[in-house]
Amino acid sequence: MSSVASLVNLTKFYDLGSVVVKALRGVSLEIPEGDFIAIMGSSGSGKSTLLNLLGALDRPTEGQYILNGRDTSQMSDNELSIVRNSDIGFIFQSFNLITQYTVLENIEVPLLYRTGYPPISARDRNRCIDVANQVGLGDRLDHRPFQLSGGQQQRVAIARALINDPAIIMADEPTGNLDSKTEEEIIQILTDLNNEGRTIIMVTHENSVARRTKRQVFMKDGLIAGEGIFPG
Amino acid sequence: MSLSRFLRTLQLALKSVMLHKLRSGLTMLGIVFGVFSVIAMLAIGEGASSQAQKQVLELGATNIIVRSVKPPDETSSSSSGGGQSFVLRYGLTRKDLEVISETIPSVMGVVPVRELTQEVRHQQYTLNARVVGSTPEYLEMNHLGMEQGRFLTDHDLEEMANVVVLAHETARILFPFENPIGQPVQIASRAYRVIGVTQDRTASAAIGGSLSGQDYNKDVYMPLFTLQTRLNTGDLFIRRTQGSFSAVSVVYDQITLKVGDKNGLTDDRDLVIPTAEVVRETIRNLHGEGTNDFSVVVPLELLKQADQIRKIFNIVLGSIAAISLIVGGIGIMNIMLATVTERTREIGIRRALGARRRDIIQQFLTETIVLSGTGGLIGIMMGLLTPAAFVGIKWFVDAYVMDQTTGRSDLGRLFSDMEPQVAMWSLPVAFGVSVAIGVIFGTYPARAAARLDPIEALRHE
């Protein structure tokens, strides 16, 4: 299996003037295609920083992050935007839908920013509907986020993450705001997507969720402390 | 930027604007009133100037008007007989008329005028009218038309015929129920036969203070020689006021000259100002140095003055209106800055999903332009209603402000005659300016939005 993403000795320092916070102190990781990986760790362990780097929202201080064969560590803000649009699908803990948009419009947002700004075609529209059906929202296309339950909102976010067919899906505590029954539904959708061959990186601190992934990475003090099934 | 993308951005902006209708409406108000005031002020300026132009053209663009002016009291005496005489002698003389018409080649025609205010009577109807003694050319020179009957003829003039032509309003007052033609009117205890009635003519207001307003509608016209012989004792006019006599000797109150090139080689208008200069010099020589008992009014000069005044007017009014536009722009900027803060999270989401900085700039800039442009359009529509609104204002002023008993001042007349004219060029300009204001005052908030760090923005509550 080829690597979708590989991290080579990534460091991230925040210069706060009087102190330098070393959020990541050299992280190396290979993520093969079709992987389903859980990043775990207590707060302050550097997992959020790692997530921001993996999501191409930020650049590392040192080291390389090679995504889809391209090094993002030296990219400009514009190039990072393009990478986020075409290679990464985001799922957030708090859903992060645009409140004034309908379900369909929310799913379309990544299409607005495609390279070259092609118009949204009928085919694109059909694809949005297909993706919405896939996550079980086919009958809610005209609803607004406030008319939906948390689980439904997260399904919208998943559909949105899939619309540009990204290389990696980044899920940041996707079940953090959900009850256990909905949590199970969302995890099931993610598992199904992984079974279809999608690469998923998920940040979580719930063992029940982490247990459903293929492998787990534990962060501590800005370093990877260990890998493997959490012993429970 | 492709059309479809532009439309999409526009659609997005419209959606955001429509989301907060009240807020957007209030934000637009500044621009709405700014644009409205620009258009309204330009319309009023345009109206005033076209009114002035119309008056000047009525006076005749190729005419020169020479008027007798009563000199100030101390220097008033070119009085005959060294101070014993109480006759005040001034103004334009027969010699002036002769010299001007004989020696200045570009003077094509002269119309002398003598005016007196007299009581005109028919049966029980009376009117204090301006009795104008002139020649047949007076009609054409003043752009008057006949409604009924005929105007004075050379024959009337030579025969010193006892005939008069009534102006529209005069005829209406003296003959409310009858046809005036052939009827007698009484002026200073003599009777004159009415031979014609002139058409209605709107009164002209004073122009730039150099020529008083003329109300042609209350005139009575009679042959010049008739007036000079019948109503005057020679040129002398004696008026009895409160027990004392004062006598004034004036031959002509006004001489109107028509300027033209006999050979038709030069444009008549180019000759007007040099001719006026020559006329001024000629009369000054005839009257002696230092006399100021006449004035030369050149309508064409007035036209140029009016044009200059209009330009100054436009600049001043435009600046005032521009200030209100700037205030409107600041209002929009303020709201957009607040909007950016309020929508920080949305900006973060868009950035995470692949929006570039310039996409964000475009989004917020378009929103600002939609706000200011819509405001501009509404302002333009309101501006188009200015003439209608002005009618209402006029009515109000007429009903409550104007003093009916003393009649109208020149200013009041200027105001009541004015028709605001919306300057068509001001509409696209106003729209362009409001869009430009959107760009100017939208850039800073849009850049502020684009500068946000996506990670921070996503965390924003």
Interface residues (C-beta under 8 A of the other chain):
Chain A: N52 G55 L57 D58 D77 N78 S81 I82 R84 N85 S86 F90 F92 N96 L97 I98 T99 Q100 V109 P110 L112 Y113 R114 Y117 P119 I120 R160 N164
Chain B: M1 S2 S4 R5 R8 K15 S16 L19 R345 E346 G348 I349 R350 R351 A352 L353 G354 A355 R356 R357 D359 P454 I455 L458
